């Protein structure tokens, strides 16, 4: 499953998600539900900034895996899985657990495309060498 | 007679209290906040008014505006 398909599945499954963007830890956008590339980049950049600012407040060596910022205008979700990240927005008072679950499934689906090893090429068949005395 | 009056007053008082709690819950403004989860299972919540939330919530508003542009 590629990023576009994973995002299409996400928006089909979760009616609460208004917009979502898949990006990596370098800030490169892999896929987005937004129509313009610039809008997707701005979305990913702001989400990465939010993640970076939040990570600054951690008091232990633990790594940040997910966050939810809840405001009167809506909520922002960011989920990290290694170097892959997904950010999404919803309206006010979403079902938090469900949104996190859907985002993680989307992230896993998009990452699975990269992880799947290529099928090994079939080895060419060797011609049977004639045994001595044959023919 | 006095017992009945007392029970009536108690019921009325309980009803008023329950009604006020429900009213405050339905009309009360939810506070903005940022919930952060870490890979060791720990979680932190920064509620509106805290120094952390004052720094993070404007960025969250930026994300929302970027997504809705």
N, CA and C atoms of all chains as a GROMACS GRO file, in nm:
protein
  612
    1UNK      N    1   0.085  -0.119   0.000
    1UNK     CA    2   0.000   0.000   0.000
    1UNK      C    3   0.090   0.125   0.000
    2UNK      N    4   0.066   0.217  -0.091
    2UNK     CA    5   0.148   0.338  -0.090
    2UNK      C    6   0.081   0.447  -0.006
    3UNK      N    7   0.151   0.560   0.008
    3UNK     CA    8   0.104   0.668   0.095
    3UNK      C    9  -0.032   0.723   0.050
    4UNK      N   10  -0.048   0.737  -0.080
    4UNK     CA   11  -0.174   0.793  -0.133
    4UNK      C   12  -0.291   0.701  -0.099
    5UNK      N   13  -0.270   0.571  -0.117
    5UNK     CA   14  -0.375   0.473  -0.088
    5UNK      C   15  -0.405   0.470   0.062
    6UNK      N   16  -0.298   0.477   0.144
    6UNK     CA   17  -0.316   0.475   0.291
    6UNK      C   18  -0.397   0.596   0.336
    7UNK      N   19  -0.369   0.712   0.277
    7UNK     CA   20  -0.444   0.834   0.314
    7UNK      C   21  -0.588   0.828   0.265
    8UNK      N   22  -0.606   0.771   0.147
    8UNK     CA   23  -0.742   0.757   0.093
    8UNK      C   24  -0.825   0.666   0.184
    9UNK      N   25  -0.763   0.557   0.230
    9UNK     CA   26  -0.831   0.466   0.324
    9UNK      C   27  -0.863   0.536   0.455
   10UNK      N   28  -0.768   0.618   0.501
   10UNK     CA   29  -0.786   0.690   0.628
   10UNK      C   30  -0.907   0.783   0.623
   11UNK      N   31  -0.915   0.862   0.518
   11UNK     CA   32  -1.026   0.958   0.510
   11UNK      C   33  -1.160   0.887   0.486
   12UNK      N   34  -1.152   0.768   0.426
   12UNK     CA   35  -1.275   0.691   0.404
   12UNK      C   36  -1.324   0.631   0.536
   13UNK      N   37  -1.229   0.580   0.616
   13UNK     CA   38  -1.263   0.516   0.744
   13UNK      C   39  -1.305   0.619   0.848
   14UNK      N   40  -1.225   0.725   0.862
   14UNK     CA   41  -1.250   0.821   0.971
   14UNK      C   42  -1.312   0.949   0.918
   15UNK      N   43  -1.438   0.969   0.953
   15UNK     CA   44  -1.507   1.091   0.908
   15UNK      C   45  -1.467   1.211   0.993
   16UNK      N   46  -1.398   1.184   1.105
   16UNK     CA   47  -1.360   1.294   1.194
   16UNK      C   48  -1.238   1.370   1.142
   17UNK      N   49  -1.157   1.302   1.063
   17UNK     CA   50  -1.033   1.364   1.015
   17UNK      C   51  -1.061   1.459   0.899
   18UNK      N   52  -1.021   1.583   0.917
   18UNK     CA   53  -1.045   1.684   0.814
   18UNK      C   54  -0.931   1.686   0.712
   19UNK      N   55  -0.808   1.681   0.763
   19UNK     CA   56  -0.691   1.683   0.675
   19UNK      C   57  -0.580   1.602   0.739
   20UNK      N   58  -0.495   1.543   0.655
   20UNK     CA   59  -0.383   1.464   0.707
   20UNK      C   60  -0.264   1.475   0.612
   21UNK      N   61  -0.147   1.467   0.669
   21UNK     CA   62  -0.026   1.470   0.587
   21UNK      C   63   0.074   1.368   0.641
   22UNK      N   64   0.133   1.293   0.550
   22UNK     CA   65   0.238   1.198   0.585
   22UNK      C   66   0.371   1.260   0.549
   23UNK      N   67   0.465   1.260   0.641
   23UNK     CA   68   0.596   1.317   0.612
   23UNK      C   69   0.704   1.243   0.689
   24UNK      N   70   0.831   1.270   0.656
   24UNK     CA   71   0.939   1.203   0.729
   24UNK      C   72   1.006   1.302   0.823
   25UNK      N   73   1.103   1.252   0.900
   25UNK     CA   74   1.165   1.339   1.001
   25UNK      C   75   1.251   1.449   0.941
   26UNK      N   76   1.272   1.445   0.809
   26UNK     CA   77   1.343   1.554   0.742
   26UNK      C   78   1.245   1.663   0.697
   27UNK      N   79   1.116   1.634   0.712
   27UNK     CA   80   1.013   1.731   0.673
   27UNK      C   81   0.964   1.711   0.530
   28UNK      N   82   1.010   1.605   0.466
   28UNK     CA   83   0.968   1.578   0.328
   28UNK      C   84   0.827   1.518   0.326
   29UNK      N   85   0.738   1.580   0.252
   29UNK     CA   86   0.600   1.533   0.244
   29UNK      C   87   0.592   1.410   0.155
   30UNK      N   88   0.534   1.302   0.209
   30UNK     CA   89   0.521   1.177   0.135
   30UNK      C   90   0.383   1.168   0.070
   31UNK      N   91   0.285   1.222   0.137
   31UNK     CA   92   0.148   1.221   0.086
   31UNK      C   93   0.061   1.313   0.170
   32UNK      N   94  -0.047   1.360   0.109
   32UNK     CA   95  -0.133   1.453   0.182
   32UNK      C   96  -0.275   1.449   0.127
   33UNK      N   97  -0.370   1.487   0.210
   33UNK     CA   98  -0.508   1.495   0.163
   33UNK      C   99  -0.537   1.636   0.110
   34UNK      N  100  -0.442   1.727   0.130
   34UNK     CA  101  -0.461   1.864   0.082
   34UNK      C  102  -0.434   1.870  -0.068
   35UNK      N  103  -0.498   1.967  -0.134
   35UNK     CA  104  -0.486   1.970  -0.280
   35UNK      C  105  -0.352   2.026  -0.328
   36UNK      N  106  -0.300   2.126  -0.264
   36UNK     CA  107  -0.175   2.187  -0.311
   36UNK      C  108  -0.053   2.135  -0.239
   37UNK      N  109   0.058   2.129  -0.311
   37UNK     CA  110   0.184   2.082  -0.251
   37UNK      C  111   0.235   2.182  -0.147
   38UNK      N  112   0.215   2.311  -0.176
   38UNK     CA  113   0.261   2.415  -0.082
   38UNK      C  114   0.185   2.408   0.050
   39UNK      N  115   0.054   2.385   0.040
   39UNK     CA  116  -0.031   2.375   0.160
   39UNK      C  117   0.012   2.255   0.243
   40UNK      N  118   0.043   2.145   0.175
   40UNK     CA  119   0.086   2.023   0.245
   40UNK      C  120   0.219   2.046   0.315
   41UNK      N  121   0.309   2.116   0.247
   41UNK     CA  122   0.441   2.145   0.308
   41UNK      C  123   0.427   2.235   0.429
   42UNK      N  124   0.339   2.336   0.419
   42UNK     CA  125   0.317   2.429   0.531
   42UNK      C  126   0.257   2.354   0.650
   43UNK      N  127   0.165   2.262   0.620
   43UNK     CA  128   0.100   2.179   0.723
   43UNK      C  129   0.204   2.092   0.793
   44UNK      N  130   0.288   2.025   0.714
   44UNK     CA  131   0.392   1.936   0.769
   44UNK      C  132   0.493   2.016   0.850
   45UNK      N  133   0.529   2.135   0.800
   45UNK     CA  134   0.628   2.219   0.869
   45UNK      C  135   0.575   2.262   1.006
   46UNK      N  136   0.448   2.306   1.010
   46UNK     CA  137   0.389   2.349   1.138
   46UNK      C  138   0.378   2.232   1.235
   47UNK      N  139   0.340   2.115   1.183
   47UNK     CA  140   0.327   1.996   1.268
   47UNK      C  141   0.463   1.955   1.324
   48UNK      N  142   0.567   1.962   1.241
   48UNK     CA  143   0.703   1.928   1.285
   48UNK      C  144   0.750   2.027   1.392
   49UNK      N  145   0.712   2.154   1.375
   49UNK     CA  146   0.748   2.257   1.473
   49UNK      C  147   0.680   2.230   1.607
   50UNK      N  148   0.554   2.188   1.599
   50UNK     CA  149   0.479   2.156   1.721
   50UNK      C  150   0.545   2.039   1.794
   51UNK      N  151   0.584   1.939   1.716
   51UNK     CA  152   0.649   1.820   1.773
   51UNK      C  153   0.783   1.856   1.838
   52UNK      N  154   0.858   1.939   1.766
   52UNK     CA  155   0.990   1.981   1.815
   52UNK      C  156   0.978   2.061   1.945
   53UNK      N  157   0.883   2.155   1.948
   53UNK     CA  158   0.863   2.237   2.068
   53UNK      C  159   0.816   2.152   2.186
   54UNK      N  160   0.734   2.052   2.157
   54UNK     CA  161   0.682   1.965   2.264
   54UNK      C  162   0.794   1.878   2.320
   55UNK      N  163   0.878   1.825   2.230
   55UNK     CA  164   0.988   1.737   2.273
   55UNK      C  165   1.084   1.811   2.365
   56UNK      N  166   1.089   1.943   2.353
   56UNK     CA  167   1.180   2.023   2.438
   56UNK      C  168   1.138   2.019   2.584
   57UNK      N  169   1.012   1.985   2.611
   57UNK     CA  170   0.963   1.984   2.749
   57UNK      C  171   0.979   1.851   2.820
   58UNK      N  172   1.029   1.749   2.748
   58UNK     CA  173   1.040   1.617   2.811
   58UNK      C  174   1.150   1.621   2.917
   59UNK      N  175   1.125   1.548   3.025
   59UNK     CA  176   1.220   1.550   3.136
   59UNK      C  177   1.304   1.422   3.142
   60UNK      N  178   1.269   1.324   3.059
   60UNK     CA  179   1.344   1.197   3.060
   60UNK      C  180   1.401   1.171   2.921
   61UNK      N  181   1.462   1.053   2.905
   61UNK     CA  182   1.518   1.016   2.775
   61UNK      C  183   1.412   0.957   2.681
   62UNK      N  184   1.290   0.945   2.731
   62UNK     CA  185   1.184   0.883   2.650
   62UNK      C  186   1.156   0.966   2.524
   63UNK      N  187   1.123   0.894   2.416
   63UNK     CA  188   1.094   0.962   2.290
   63UNK      C  189   0.945   0.983   2.275
   64UNK      N  190   0.913   1.096   2.214
   64UNK     CA  191   0.773   1.131   2.194
   64UNK      C  192   0.714   1.044   2.083
   65UNK      N  193   0.602   0.980   2.109
   65UNK     CA  194   0.542   0.895   2.007
   65UNK      C  195   0.415   0.956   1.946
   66UNK      N  196   0.340   1.028   2.027
   66UNK     CA  197   0.217   1.089   1.975
   66UNK      C  198   0.175   1.208   2.061
   67UNK      N  199   0.102   1.298   2.000
   67UNK     CA  200   0.051   1.413   2.076
   67UNK      C  201  -0.083   1.456   2.020
   68UNK      N  202  -0.160   1.517   2.107
   68UNK     CA  203  -0.288   1.575   2.067
   68UNK      C  204  -0.296   1.714   2.125
   69UNK      N  205  -0.318   1.812   2.040
   69UNK     CA  206  -0.341   1.948   2.088
   69UNK      C  207  -0.488   1.978   2.066
   70UNK      N  208  -0.558   2.001   2.176
   70UNK     CA  209  -0.703   2.022   2.168
   70UNK      C  210  -0.736   2.169   2.190
   71UNK      N  211  -0.801   2.232   2.093
   71UNK     CA  212  -0.840   2.372   2.106
   71UNK      C  213  -0.990   2.386   2.077
   72UNK      N  214  -1.041   2.505   2.098
   72UNK     CA  215  -1.184   2.531   2.071
   72UNK      C  216  -1.215   2.518   1.922
   73UNK      N  217  -1.116   2.545   1.836
   73UNK     CA  218  -1.138   2.540   1.690
   73UNK      C  219  -1.121   2.401   1.631
   74UNK      N  220  -1.061   2.311   1.706
   74UNK     CA  221  -1.036   2.177   1.655
   74UNK      C  222  -0.914   2.117   1.722
   75UNK      N  223  -0.881   1.995   1.683
   75UNK     CA  224  -0.767   1.927   1.743
   75UNK      C  225  -0.661   1.894   1.638
   76UNK      N  226  -0.537   1.891   1.685
   76UNK     CA  227  -0.425   1.852   1.599
   76UNK      C  228  -0.366   1.724   1.656
   77UNK      N  229  -0.342   1.626   1.571
   77UNK     CA  230  -0.282   1.500   1.613
   77UNK      C  231  -0.152   1.480   1.536
   78UNK      N  232  -0.050   1.435   1.606
   78UNK     CA  233   0.075   1.397   1.539
   78UNK      C  234   0.117   1.262   1.596
   79UNK      N  235   0.147   1.168   1.506
   79UNK     CA  236   0.192   1.035   1.549
   79UNK      C  237   0.326   1.006   1.480
   80UNK      N  238   0.420   0.953   1.557
   80UNK     CA  239   0.552   0.921   1.501
   80UNK      C  240   0.577   0.770   1.511
   81UNK      N  241   0.633   0.714   1.403
   81UNK     CA  242   0.674   0.574   1.405
   81UNK      C  243   0.812   0.569   1.339
   82UNK      N  244   0.915   0.576   1.419
   82UNK     CA  245   1.051   0.583   1.366
   82UNK      C  246   1.071   0.716   1.295
   83UNK      N  247   1.109   0.706   1.167
   83UNK     CA  248   1.130   0.830   1.092
   83UNK      C  249   1.004   0.875   1.018
   84UNK      N  250   0.897   0.794   1.028
   84UNK     CA  251   0.772   0.828   0.960
   84UNK      C  252   0.678   0.902   1.055
   85UNK      N  253   0.613   1.005   1.003
   85UNK     CA  254   0.520   1.082   1.085
   85UNK      C  255   0.392   1.108   1.009
   86UNK      N  256   0.285   1.123   1.086
   86UNK     CA  257   0.158   1.164   1.026
   86UNK      C  258   0.096   1.271   1.116
   87UNK      N  259   0.045   1.375   1.054
   87UNK     CA  260  -0.024   1.481   1.128
   87UNK      C  261  -0.164   1.493   1.071
   88UNK      N  262  -0.261   1.519   1.158
   88UNK     CA  263  -0.398   1.530   1.112
   88UNK      C  264  -0.472   1.634   1.195
   89UNK      N  265  -0.576   1.690   1.136
   89UNK     CA  266  -0.661   1.784   1.210
   89UNK      C  267  -0.804   1.730   1.211
   90UNK      N  268  -0.875   1.764   1.318
   90UNK     CA  269  -1.016   1.726   1.330
   90UNK      C  270  -1.094   1.847   1.380
   91UNK      N  271  -1.223   1.832   1.389
   91UNK     CA  272  -1.305   1.936   1.450
   91UNK      C  273  -1.290   1.930   1.601
   92UNK      N  274  -1.365   2.014   1.674
   92UNK     CA  275  -1.356   2.010   1.821
   92UNK      C  276  -1.415   1.882   1.879
   93UNK      N  277  -1.363   1.839   1.992
   93UNK     CA  278  -1.407   1.720   2.066
   93UNK      C  279  -1.414   1.592   1.982
   94UNK      N  280  -1.302   1.550   1.924
   94UNK     CA  281  -1.305   1.423   1.850
   94UNK      C  282  -1.294   1.303   1.945
   95UNK      N  283  -1.315   1.182   1.891
   95UNK     CA  284  -1.295   1.061   1.970
   95UNK      C  285  -1.146   1.028   1.963
   96UNK      N  286  -1.074   1.073   2.066
   96UNK     CA  287  -0.926   1.073   2.061
   96UNK      C  288  -0.866   0.936   2.032
   97UNK      N  289  -0.910   0.834   2.106
   97UNK     CA  290  -0.854   0.700   2.090
   97UNK      C  291  -0.872   0.646   1.949
   98UNK      N  292  -0.988   0.672   1.894
   98UNK     CA  293  -1.020   0.623   1.760
   98UNK      C  294  -0.934   0.692   1.655
   99UNK      N  295  -0.915   0.822   1.671
   99UNK     CA  296  -0.833   0.898   1.575
   99UNK      C  297  -0.689   0.850   1.581
  100UNK      N  298  -0.636   0.829   1.702
  100UNK     CA  299  -0.499   0.779   1.714
  100UNK      C  300  -0.486   0.643   1.648
  101UNK      N  301  -0.584   0.556   1.669
  101UNK     CA  302  -0.582   0.421   1.612
  101UNK      C  303  -0.579   0.429   1.459
  102UNK      N  304  -0.665   0.513   1.402
  102UNK     CA  305  -0.672   0.526   1.257
  102UNK      C  306  -0.542   0.584   1.200
  103UNK      N  307  -0.484   0.679   1.271
  103UNK     CA  308  -0.360   0.740   1.224
  103UNK      C  309  -0.245   0.639   1.227
  104UNK      N  310  -0.241   0.558   1.331
  104UNK     CA  311  -0.135   0.456   1.342
  104UNK      C  312  -0.150   0.352   1.231
  105UNK      N  313  -0.275   0.314   1.204
  105UNK     CA  314  -0.299   0.216   1.096
  105UNK      C  315  -0.254   0.272   0.963
  106UNK      N  316  -0.282   0.400   0.941
  106UNK     CA  317  -0.243   0.465   0.815
  106UNK      C  318  -0.090   0.470   0.803
  107UNK      N  319  -0.026   0.507   0.912
  107UNK     CA  320   0.120   0.516   0.914
  107UNK      C  321   0.183   0.379   0.886
  108UNK      N  322   0.125   0.275   0.948
  108UNK     CA  323   0.175   0.139   0.929
  108UNK      C  324   0.154   0.094   0.784
  109UNK      N  325   0.037   0.128   0.730
  109UNK     CA  326   0.004   0.091   0.592
  109UNK      C  327   0.098   0.157   0.492
  110UNK      N  328   0.130   0.283   0.517
  110UNK     CA  329   0.219   0.356   0.427
  110UNK      C  330   0.362   0.305   0.438
  111UNK      N  331   0.402   0.269   0.561
  111UNK     CA  332   0.539   0.223   0.583
  111UNK      C  333   0.558   0.081   0.531
  112UNK      N  334   0.451   0.002   0.530
  112UNK     CA  335   0.460  -0.138   0.487
  112UNK      C  336   0.509  -0.149   0.343
  113UNK      N  337   0.476  -0.048   0.264
  113UNK     CA  338   0.517  -0.046   0.124
  113UNK      C  339   0.669  -0.047   0.110
  114UNK      N  340   0.734   0.028   0.205
  114UNK     CA  341   0.880   0.038   0.198
  114UNK      C  342   0.948  -0.088   0.254
  115UNK      N  343   0.885  -0.144   0.359
  115UNK     CA  344   0.945  -0.257   0.430
  115UNK      C  345   0.940  -0.386   0.350
  116UNK      N  346   0.829  -0.404   0.272
  116UNK     CA  347   0.813  -0.530   0.199
  116UNK      C  348   0.933  -0.558   0.110
  117UNK      N  349   1.000  -0.671   0.130
  117UNK     CA  350   1.115  -0.701   0.044
  117UNK      C  351   1.070  -0.740  -0.097
  118UNK      N  352   1.156  -0.707  -0.193
  118UNK     CA  353   1.122  -0.741  -0.331
  118UNK      C  354   1.129  -0.892  -0.349
  119UNK      N  355   1.037  -0.944  -0.433
  119UNK     CA  356   1.035  -1.088  -0.455
  119UNK      C  357   1.163  -1.130  -0.527
  120UNK      N  358   1.228  -1.238  -0.479
  120UNK     CA  359   1.350  -1.281  -0.548
  120UNK      C  360   1.318  -1.331  -0.689
  121UNK      N  361   1.411  -1.298  -0.779
  121UNK     CA  362   1.389  -1.342  -0.918
  121UNK      C  363   1.404  -1.493  -0.926
  122UNK      N  364   1.320  -1.558  -1.003
  122UNK     CA  365   1.336  -1.704  -1.016
  122UNK      C  366   1.467  -1.737  -1.086
  123UNK      N  367   1.535  -1.837  -1.030
  123UNK     CA  368   1.665  -1.874  -1.089
  123UNK      C  369   1.642  -1.947  -1.221
  124UNK      N  370   1.725  -1.913  -1.318
  124UNK     CA  371   1.707  -1.984  -1.446
  124UNK      C  372   1.734  -2.133  -1.431
  125UNK      N  373   1.651  -2.210  -1.498
  125UNK     CA  374   1.668  -2.356  -1.487
  125UNK      C  375   1.792  -2.401  -1.562
  126UNK      N  376   1.858  -2.494  -1.499
  126UNK     CA  377   1.977  -2.548  -1.566
  126UNK      C  378   1.935  -2.661  -1.657
  127UNK      N  379   2.001  -2.659  -1.769
  127UNK     CA  380   1.973  -2.771  -1.860
  127UNK      C  381   2.036  -2.896  -1.804
  128UNK      N  382   1.962  -3.002  -1.812
  128UNK     CA  383   2.017  -3.129  -1.763
  128UNK      C  384   2.130  -3.174  -1.854
  129UNK      N  385   2.245  -3.194  -1.789
  129UNK     CA  386   2.357  -3.239  -1.872
  129UNK      C  387   2.340  -3.388  -1.903
  130UNK      N  388   2.366  -3.423  -2.023
  130UNK     CA  389   2.348  -3.566  -2.056
  130UNK      C  390   2.445  -3.655  -1.978
  131UNK      N  391   2.390  -3.759  -1.926
  131UNK     CA  392   2.473  -3.853  -1.849
  131UNK      C  393   2.553  -3.938  -1.948
  132UNK      N  394   2.676  -3.970  -1.908
  132UNK     CA  395   2.760  -4.052  -1.997
  132UNK      C  396   2.689  -4.182  -2.035
  133UNK      N  397   2.702  -4.215  -2.158
  133UNK     CA  398   2.640  -4.339  -2.202
  133UNK      C  399   2.503  -4.316  -2.262
  134UNK      N  400   2.442  -4.194  -2.228
  134UNK     CA  401   2.311  -4.162  -2.286
  134UNK      C  402   2.332  -4.111  -2.427
  135UNK      N  403   2.237  -4.107  -2.507
  135UNK     CA  404   2.234  -4.057  -2.644
  135UNK      C  405   2.324  -4.132  -2.738
  136UNK      N  406  -4.461   1.441   6.016
  136UNK     CA  407  -4.483   1.560   5.933
  136UNK      C  408  -4.352   1.635   5.907
  137UNK      N  409  -4.275   1.652   6.014
  137UNK     CA  410  -4.147   1.721   6.002
  137UNK      C  411  -4.048   1.639   5.918
  138UNK      N  412  -4.059   1.506   5.934
  138UNK     CA  413  -3.971   1.417   5.859
  138UNK      C  414  -3.999   1.428   5.708
  139UNK      N  415  -4.129   1.436   5.676
  139UNK     CA  416  -4.171   1.446   5.536
  139UNK      C  417  -4.121   1.576   5.474
  140UNK      N  418  -4.132   1.683   5.555
  140UNK     CA  419  -4.087   1.814   5.509
  140UNK      C  420  -3.936   1.814   5.485
  141UNK      N  421  -3.864   1.748   5.576
  141UNK     CA  422  -3.719   1.740   5.565
  141UNK      C  423  -3.678   1.663   5.439
  142UNK      N  424  -3.748   1.551   5.415
  142UNK     CA  425  -3.717   1.469   5.296
  142UNK      C  426  -3.747   1.546   5.168
  143UNK      N  427  -3.856   1.622   5.172
  143UNK     CA  428  -3.893   1.704   5.055
  143UNK      C  429  -3.786   1.807   5.026
  144UNK      N  430  -3.739   1.872   5.130
  144UNK     CA  431  -3.635   1.975   5.115
  144UNK      C  432  -3.504   1.913   5.066
  145UNK      N  433  -3.473   1.794   5.121
  145UNK     CA  434  -3.350   1.723   5.082
  145UNK      C  435  -3.355   1.686   4.934
  146UNK      N  436  -3.472   1.637   4.890
  146UNK     CA  437  -3.491   1.600   4.749
  146UNK      C  438  -3.477   1.722   4.659
  147UNK      N  439  -3.536   1.833   4.703
  147UNK     CA  440  -3.529   1.956   4.625
  147UNK      C  441  -3.384   2.004   4.613
  148UNK      N  442  -3.315   2.002   4.726
  148UNK     CA  443  -3.174   2.045   4.728
  148UNK      C  444  -3.088   1.959   4.638
  149UNK      N  445  -3.108   1.828   4.644
  149UNK     CA  446  -3.032   1.735   4.560
  149UNK      C  447  -3.058   1.762   4.412
  150UNK      N  448  -3.185   1.785   4.381
  150UNK     CA  449  -3.223   1.813   4.242
  150UNK      C  450  -3.157   1.940   4.190
  151UNK      N  451  -3.157   2.045   4.272
  151UNK     CA  452  -3.096   2.172   4.233
  151UNK      C  453  -2.945   2.153   4.210
  152UNK      N  454  -2.880   2.078   4.300
  152UNK     CA  455  -2.736   2.055   4.288
  152UNK      C  456  -2.704   1.977   4.160
  153UNK      N  457  -2.781   1.868   4.137
  153UNK     CA  458  -2.757   1.785   4.018
  153UNK      C  459  -2.780   1.868   3.891
  154UNK      N  460  -2.885   1.949   3.893
  154UNK     CA  461  -2.916   2.034   3.777
  154UNK      C  462  -2.805   2.133   3.749
  155UNK      N  463  -2.751   2.193   3.855
  155UNK     CA  464  -2.645   2.292   3.834
  155UNK      C  465  -2.518   2.226   3.780
  156UNK      N  466  -2.489   2.105   3.828
  156UNK     CA  467  -2.370   2.033   3.777
  156UNK      C  468  -2.387   2.002   3.628
  157UNK      N  469  -2.504   1.952   3.591
  157UNK     CA  470  -2.531   1.920   3.450
  157UNK      C  471  -2.524   2.045   3.363
  158UNK      N  472  -2.578   2.156   3.413
  158UNK     CA  473  -2.579   2.281   3.337
  158UNK      C  474  -2.436   2.331   3.315
  159UNK      N  475  -2.356   2.325   3.421
  159UNK     CA  476  -2.218   2.372   3.409
  159UNK      C  477  -2.137   2.283   3.315
  160UNK      N  478  -2.168   2.154   3.317
  160UNK     CA  479  -2.096   2.060   3.229
  160UNK      C  480  -2.130   2.086   3.083
  161UNK      N  481  -2.258   2.112   3.056
  161UNK     CA  482  -2.301   2.128   2.917
  161UNK      C  483  -2.261   2.264   2.860
  162UNK      N  484  -2.259   2.367   2.944
  162UNK     CA  485  -2.229   2.500   2.892
  162UNK      C  486  -2.086   2.544   2.922
  163UNK      N  487  -2.019   2.474   3.011
  163UNK     CA  488  -1.883   2.514   3.050
  163UNK      C  489  -1.786   2.502   2.934
  164UNK      N  490  -1.690   2.594   2.926
  164UNK     CA  491  -1.593   2.595   2.818
  164UNK      C  492  -1.480   2.497   2.851
  165UNK      N  493  -1.453   2.407   2.755
  165UNK     CA  494  -1.342   2.314   2.776
  165UNK      C  495  -1.213   2.390   2.759
  166UNK      N  496  -1.116   2.361   2.843
  166UNK     CA  497  -0.989   2.432   2.834
  166UNK      C  498  -0.900   2.368   2.728
  167UNK      N  499  -0.833   2.454   2.654
  167UNK     CA  500  -0.740   2.405   2.553
  167UNK      C  501  -0.624   2.335   2.624
  168UNK      N  502  -0.571   2.231   2.558
  168UNK     CA  503  -0.461   2.159   2.621
  168UNK      C  504  -0.380   2.080   2.517
  169UNK      N  505  -0.262   2.040   2.558
  169UNK     CA  506  -0.178   1.955   2.472
  169UNK      C  507  -0.143   1.831   2.552
  170UNK      N  508  -0.178   1.714   2.501
  170UNK     CA  509  -0.145   1.587   2.565
  170UNK      C  510  -0.032   1.522   2.487
  171UNK      N  511   0.073   1.485   2.558
  171UNK     CA  512   0.191   1.428   2.492
  171UNK      C  513   0.217   1.288   2.546
  172UNK      N  514   0.241   1.194   2.457
  172UNK     CA  515   0.264   1.054   2.496
  172UNK      C  516   0.405   1.012   2.456
  173UNK      N  517   0.473   0.939   2.544
  173UNK     CA  518   0.610   0.896   2.519
  173UNK      C  519   0.618   0.744   2.504
  174UNK      N  520   0.731   0.698   2.446
  174UNK     CA  521   0.744   0.555   2.417
  174UNK      C  522   0.762   0.469   2.542
  175UNK      N  523   0.789   0.530   2.658
  175UNK     CA  524   0.800   0.451   2.781
  175UNK      C  525   0.664   0.438   2.851
  176UNK      N  526   0.559   0.487   2.783
  176UNK     CA  527   0.424   0.475   2.837
  176UNK      C  528   0.381   0.595   2.920
  177UNK      N  529   0.472   0.690   2.941
  177UNK     CA  530   0.435   0.807   3.021
  177UNK      C  531   0.361   0.909   2.935
  178UNK      N  532   0.293   1.000   3.003
  178UNK     CA  533   0.211   1.099   2.934
  178UNK      C  534   0.215   1.230   3.011
  179UNK      N  535   0.216   1.341   2.939
  179UNK     CA  536   0.213   1.472   3.005
  179UNK      C  537   0.100   1.553   2.944
  180UNK      N  538   0.036   1.632   3.024
  180UNK     CA  539  -0.073   1.716   2.976
  180UNK      C  540  -0.045   1.860   3.014
  181UNK      N  541  -0.042   1.947   2.914
  181UNK     CA  542  -0.019   2.089   2.938
  181UNK      C  543  -0.150   2.163   2.917
  182UNK      N  544  -0.206   2.216   3.022
  182UNK     CA  545  -0.338   2.281   3.014
  182UNK      C  546  -0.319   2.431   2.993
  183UNK      N  547  -0.414   2.488   2.920
  183UNK     CA  548  -0.416   2.632   2.893
  183UNK      C  549  -0.385   2.711   3.020
  184UNK      N  550  -0.293   2.803   3.010
  184UNK     CA  551  -0.255   2.881   3.127
  184UNK      C  552  -0.117   2.845   3.177
  185UNK      N  553  -0.072   2.721   3.146
  185UNK     CA  554   0.062   2.680   3.188
  185UNK      C  555   0.163   2.738   3.088
  186UNK      N  556   0.288   2.762   3.130
  186UNK     CA  557   0.387   2.819   3.039
  186UNK      C  558   0.409   2.733   2.915
  187UNK      N  559   0.403   2.599   2.934
  187UNK     CA  560   0.425   2.508   2.819
  187UNK      C  561   0.313   2.523   2.716
  188UNK      N  562   0.189   2.524   2.768
  188UNK     CA  563   0.074   2.535   2.679
  188UNK      C  564   0.074   2.670   2.607
  189UNK      N  565   0.118   2.775   2.674
  189UNK     CA  566   0.121   2.907   2.612
  189UNK      C  567   0.216   2.909   2.492
  190UNK      N  568   0.316   2.821   2.496
  190UNK     CA  569   0.410   2.814   2.384
  190UNK      C  570   0.358   2.720   2.274
  191UNK      N  571   0.291   2.612   2.316
  191UNK     CA  572   0.251   2.509   2.219
  191UNK      C  573   0.118   2.538   2.149
  192UNK      N  574   0.023   2.595   2.222
  192UNK     CA  575  -0.111   2.615   2.163
  192UNK      C  576  -0.111   2.709   2.041
  193UNK      N  577  -0.032   2.818   2.042
  193UNK     CA  578  -0.029   2.900   1.920
  193UNK      C  579   0.023   2.822   1.798
  194UNK      N  580   0.119   2.731   1.821
  194UNK     CA  581   0.172   2.648   1.711
  194UNK      C  582   0.062   2.554   1.661
  195UNK      N  583  -0.016   2.500   1.756
  195UNK     CA  584  -0.128   2.412   1.718
  195UNK      C  585  -0.231   2.490   1.635
  196UNK      N  586  -0.253   2.616   1.671
  196UNK     CA  587  -0.345   2.700   1.593
  196UNK      C  588  -0.290   2.722   1.452
  197UNK      N  589  -0.157   2.736   1.442
  197UNK     CA  590  -0.093   2.750   1.310
  197UNK      C  591  -0.116   2.625   1.225
  198UNK      N  592  -0.106   2.508   1.290
  198UNK     CA  593  -0.126   2.381   1.217
  198UNK      C  594  -0.270   2.377   1.165
  199UNK      N  595  -0.365   2.415   1.251
  199UNK     CA  596  -0.506   2.413   1.211
  199UNK      C  597  -0.531   2.509   1.093
  200UNK      N  598  -0.472   2.629   1.103
  200UNK     CA  599  -0.493   2.724   0.992
  200UNK      C  600  -0.425   2.676   0.865
  201UNK      N  601  -0.305   2.613   0.880
  201UNK     CA  602  -0.236   2.562   0.761
  201UNK      C  603  -0.319   2.454   0.692
  202UNK      N  604  -0.387   2.372   0.773
  202UNK     CA  605  -0.467   2.262   0.716
  202UNK      C  606  -0.597   2.312   0.654
  203UNK      N  607  -0.645   2.426   0.702
  203UNK     CA  608  -0.775   2.475   0.653
  203UNK      C  609  -0.762   2.585   0.550
  204UNK      N  610  -0.639   2.619   0.513
  204UNK     CA  611  -0.616   2.727   0.418
  204UNK      C  612  -0.669   2.692   0.280
   0.00000   0.00000   0.00000
